[in-house]
């Protein structure tokens, strides 16, 4: 789970302005951090199917945001992909 400090740090790094918490870039960055944390949890607890289902939902949500960015704002899409190192 992300703490308030972690969220504000992510928002400052990826947001368009300081209080930007709704832009697709911020949402993708927050989801990526949560996905990374949950992936670590699932490596330790392999049979936790409830968390696995939540992880799949987060991955799908992130893909939706990325698809929106790719379709409407290709420059912002490529910038967030490079910043978060999502596709190599």
Rosetta blueprint (number, residue, H / E / L):
1 X L
2 X L
3 X L
4 X H
5 X H
6 X H
7 X H
8 X H
9 X H
10 X H
11 X H
12 X H
13 X H
14 X H
15 X L
16 X L
17 X L
18 X L
19 X L
20 X L
21 X L
22 X L
23 X L
24 X H
25 X H
26 X H
27 X H
28 X H
29 X H
30 X H
31 X H
32 X H
33 X H
34 X H
35 X H
36 X H
37 X H
38 X H
39 X H
40 X H
41 X H
42 X H
43 X H
44 X H
45 X L
46 X L
47 X L
48 X L
49 X H
50 X H
51 X H
52 X H
53 X H
54 X H
55 X H
56 X H
57 X H
58 X H
59 X H
60 X H
61 X H
62 X H
63 X H
64 X H
65 X H
66 X H
67 X H
68 X H
69 X H
70 X H
71 X H
72 X H
73 X L
74 X H
75 X H
76 X H
77 X H
78 X H
79 X H
80 X H
81 X H
82 X H
83 X H
84 X H
85 X L
86 X L
87 X L
88 X L
